[in-house]
Amino acid sequence: MTELLLVRHALPEGGVMDPGLSQTGVAQAERLAGWLTGERVDAVCTSPYQRARDTAAPVERRLGMIADVLDDLREWDGETVQPVVYTPLEEFDPGDPRAVALAEGRFEDFVPELDLPAFRGRISRVMNQIMDAHPGGRVVVVSHGGLINAYLAMVIGAPRVFWFHPGYTSVSRVRRVPAGRVVVESVNETAHLVADRRVPAAEPVPVPGS
């Protein structure tokens, strides 16, 4: 079985076109990297956007890998005509119509220019590409909240494109089983932000005659 660990990027700076990470985001990315050293990882892939590249960087360093940068892992704004200034959702004013729409589960109302069939098709292609390239492997895929929403929605048959709010550096896991079907293992894991992974101490070996 091939497993993908879908990671949303860490918290970026706001107010610019292609932001890097904030100081908080840098710390989040380091915690993610430390956590993933406790798992077998066969490859790392990342979106070309700077916030995703910066999130993948400590993972690459800790695991001694070089990430594959895949353009099709970019966020939904890659499908729109006008460049989008990034504003973290947490910075929306509570009365902002986008914040209200997000709370009501209809955020796609604010991206009417998004070609949803093209967006879904791109996501499906790149995920299949990654799984085909790493049969039986475990791959860390660093991308974006909208992309992760849309892909998981397709896997589970959810009617909404943007149906949950992934935490920064959250991990959602999917597996492609031998029959070819993709199944969801977990959604929005964030334990690494509040805990450290600990390896259990080995059991003492009994001494004969003791």
PAVO-481741 format. One line per field, with one value per residue (C-alpha): x, y, z; residue number from 0; residue in one letter. Coordinates in pm, whole numbers, padded with zeros to 5 digits. Example, Ala and Ser with C-alpha at 12.3 -4.5 7.8 and 13.67 -1.06 7.14 Angstrom:
BEGIN
X 01230/01367
Y -00450/-00106
Z 00780/00714
k 0/1
r a/s
//
This chain:
BEGIN
X 00000/00115/00060/00054/00097/-00080/00073/-00064/00212/00304/00176/00302/00337/00028/-00025/00208/00171/00391/00481/00741/00682/00626/00835/00553/00543/00916/00872/00574/00774/01060/00821/00671/01017/01114/00793/00842/01187/00997/00837/00966/00950/01049/01009/00907/00711/00616/00420/00635/00485/00733/00529/00522/00892/00984/00772/00934/01289/01340/01180/01432/01717/01616/01548/01843/01620/01560/01194/01041/00884/00561/00380/00045/00057/00000/-00307/-00640/-00531/-00310/-00630/-00738/-00649/-00553/-00267/-00398/-00250/-00231/-00426/-00435/-00795/-00722/-00665/-01012/-01232/-01525/-01764/-01574/-01810/-01532/-01514/-01892/-01891/-01613/-01807/-02115/-01928/-01964/-01620/-01620/-01879/-01583/-01381/-01641/-01366/-01221/-01268/-01358/-01346/-00999/-00886/-01011/-00862/-00519/-00526/-00631/-00356/-00076/-00179/-00192/00146/00300/00151/00254/00612/00636/00450/00439/00609/00524/00545/00522/00330/00348/00080/-00218/-00547/-00767/-00593/-00612/-00981/-01061/-00867/-01012/-01359/-01312/-01189/-01483/-01745/-01816/-02034/-01837/-01491/-01382/-01538/-01288/-01012/-00672/-00438/-00099/00140/-00150/-00113/-00394/-00322/-00454/-00363/-00405/-00488/-00384/-00722/-00645/-00898/-00779/-00898/-00863/-00671/-00678/-00762/-00595/-00339/-00170/-00018/00332/00247/00187/00379/00707/00723/00897/01040/00947/01241/01344/01222/01501/01635/01593/01919/01914/01904/01810
Y 00000/00352/00614/00991/01225/01541/01834/02186/02447/02626/02973/03227/03602/03782/04062/03956/03752/03453/03473/03280/03160/03375/03311/03096/02908/02835/02681/02476/02343/02240/02054/01874/01773/01639/01437/01284/01155/00894/00748/00576/00828/00735/01069/01430/01639/02005/02281/02549/02824/02968/02885/02520/02515/02667/02407/02122/02251/02128/01795/01758/01851/01616/01323/01383/01411/01655/01729/01700/02038/01973/02268/02088/02091/02469/02620/02698/03055/02906/02855/03222/03508/03769/03711/03668/03842/03583/03661/03392/03304/03380/03743/03791/04025/03827/04037/03981/03805/03553/03464/03424/03210/02992/02940/02843/02601/02797/02951/02856/03134/03374/03214/03218/03249/02914/02643/02363/02077/02187/02226/01879/01728/01877/01749/01400/01382/01495/01262/00968/01074/01071/00734/00580/00703/00550/00217/00079/00391/00661/01013/01347/01588/01953/02170/02387/02389/02425/02148/01910/01996/01926/01600/01451/01562/01366/01060/01051/01187/01506/01758/02063/02149/02342/02135/02153/02381/02208/02327/02465/02170/01932/01584/01399/01046/00853/00511/00349/-00014/-00296/-00286/00074/00247/00541/00547/00809/00703/01027/01395/01701/01539/01811/01615/01727/02087/02001/01678/01501/01156/00922/00581/00328/00195/-00158/-00431/-00569/-00905/-01168/-01319/-01701/-01825/-01489
Z 00000/-00078/00192/00152/00448/00333/00522/00519/00523/00848/00940/00684/00690/00563/00317/00035/-00282/-00206/00162/00352/00707/01013/01323/01459/01130/01142/01487/01364/01070/01299/01529/01229/01109/01450/01467/01124/01214/01416/01101/00791/00508/00154/-00023/00020/-00231/-00204/-00369/-00535/-00317/-00069/00243/00141/00044/00382/00561/00372/00428/00788/00694/00412/00644/00925/00692/00460/00154/-00130/-00197/-00542/-00623/-00813/-00968/-00953/-00572/-00578/-00409/-00579/-00655/-00922/-01123/-01105/-01337/-01077/-00828/-00474/-00171/00107/00423/00694/00778/01142/01048/00898/01095/01246/01040/00716/00472/00403/00774/00788/00475/00616/00938/00738/00511/00187/00137/-00231/-00278/-00254/-00531/-00812/-01073/-00966/-01228/-00987/-01241/-01353/-00990/-00898/-01211/-01139/-00782/-00884/-01145/-00913/-00630/-00868/-01009/-00661/-00569/-00901/-00849/-00500/-00497/-00145/-00009/00243/00103/00283/00059/00167/00011/00100/00287/-00018/-00207/00091/00139/-00224/-00244/00073/-00039/-00360/-00172/00070/-00170/00029/-00158/-00044/-00175/00136/00412/00703/00829/00833/01108/01013/00959/01021/00873/00696/00579/00281/00149/-00189/-00122/-00360/-00537/-00635/-00413/-00202/00160/00435/00745/00943/00912/01067/01301/01510/01803/01702/01792/02159/02223/02153/02002/02245/02163/02433/02635/02548/02780/02999/02882/03157/03280/03298/03655/03802
k 0/1/2/3/4/5/6/7/8/9/10/11/12/13/14/15/16/17/18/19/20/21/22/23/24/25/26/27/28/29/30/31/32/33/34/35/36/37/38/39/40/41/42/43/44/45/46/47/48/49/50/51/52/53/54/55/56/57/58/59/60/61/62/63/64/65/66/67/68/69/70/71/72/73/74/75/76/77/78/79/80/81/82/83/84/85/86/87/88/89/90/91/92/93/94/95/96/97/98/99/100/101/102/103/104/105/106/107/108/109/110/111/112/113/114/115/116/117/118/119/120/121/122/123/124/125/126/127/128/129/130/131/132/133/134/135/136/137/138/139/140/141/142/143/144/145/146/147/148/149/150/151/152/153/154/155/156/157/158/159/160/161/162/163/164/165/166/167/168/169/170/171/172/173/174/175/176/177/178/179/180/181/182/183/184/185/186/187/188/189/190/191/192/193/194/195/196/197/198/199/200/201/202/203/204/205/206/207/208/209
r m/t/e/l/l/l/v/r/h/a/l/p/e/g/g/v/m/d/p/g/l/s/q/t/g/v/a/q/a/e/r/l/a/g/w/l/t/g/e/r/v/d/a/v/c/t/s/p/y/q/r/a/r/d/t/a/a/p/v/e/r/r/l/g/m/i/a/d/v/l/d/d/l/r/e/w/d/g/e/t/v/q/p/v/v/y/t/p/l/e/e/f/d/p/g/d/p/r/a/v/a/l/a/e/g/r/f/e/d/f/v/p/e/l/d/l/p/a/f/r/g/r/i/s/r/v/m/n/q/i/m/d/a/h/p/g/g/r/v/v/v/v/s/h/g/g/l/i/n/a/y/l/a/m/v/i/g/a/p/r/v/f/w/f/h/p/g/y/t/s/v/s/r/v/r/r/v/p/a/g/r/v/v/v/e/s/v/n/e/t/a/h/l/v/a/d/r/r/v/p/a/a/e/p/v/p/v/p/g/s
//
